[in-house]
Amino acid sequence: MSRKDQAYQFITDFMKRAGHSPSIVEIARGLDVSRTRAKALVHQLAVDQMIERTPGAQRGIVVPGYARQLALEELRRAGYVIDEEIKEARLPFPQGHLPLVAVIDHVADVASEDPDAEAPDA
């Protein structure tokens, strides 16, 4: 595994565990490299569009699509079936809303319309 891939793996593992992105110092410690090397690896990941950075922010690393990936993992753990081909959760009904129900017109009972009428003999 290349150092760039190791840096990417460290960043995603850190984000999953801590809930936020690591700082350059944390990346350097985690990979046992200098801060300069950690900055270069983060820059290389950004150039390759594997991550996005917020200029000037200490914890400004974002992994595109990572929040969605974590959400899909949570849905799978909760028992939802995920369509691997299109990567969208299937809804319980194909329409995406409540099932269609036949509309039945209310037919009043003859006995209830006329209080003086007697119930028919069966």
Buried (B, 14 or more C-beta within 10 A) or exposed (E): EEBBEBBBEBBBEBBEEEEEBBBBEBBBBBBEBEEEBBBBBBEBBEEEEBBEBEEEEEBBBBBEEBEEBBEBEEEEEEEEEBEEEEEEEEEEEEEEEEEEEEEEEEEEEEEEEEEEEEEEEE
